Amino acid sequence: MPFNQDSKLAVLESKLNIYEELSREMLSKLEAAVEKISEGNNRIATILAKHDERIEQSIKTDELLIRMIDEIKEENEKEHQEIGRQFEKIEQKIEDLVKFRWQIGGVVAVVVIAVSVFNAFVPKFIGPTPLTFSPYSSSMERAK
C-alpha cells in the first residue's frame, strides 16, 4: 500500500501542478483582460472628457452667437427707428412744400384775378394804362 499511496500522492501532486498551472494561465489571462478593459475605460474616459470639452465650447460659442445676434437685433431696431424718424421728417418737409406750393398758387391766382379785374374796369375810368393793351395806341405811334 505504501506504493499505492505514493502513486496516489504523485497523481494528486501532478493534478495539483496542472491545476496550479491552469490557474496561473487563467489568472494571467484575467489580468490581461482586466488590463485591456482598463485601457478601454481610460480611452473612453479620455474621449468623453474631450467630448464634454467640445460640448462646453459649443455651448459657449452658441451663447456668444446668441448675444451677438441680440446685439445686432437691438442695433437694427435702433436704426429702424431712426430711419422711421427721418422718413417722418422728410414727409413733414414734403407736406410743408405742398402747402407752400398751394399758397404760391393761390397768390398767383389772386394776382391774375386782380390784374384782369384791374384791366377790365380801370381803362373805362382813367384811360389806358401800361398794364392794358390797346391795339390803337401802337398803330397811332406808328402813324406819327
Disulfide bonds with the S-S distance in Angstrom:
none
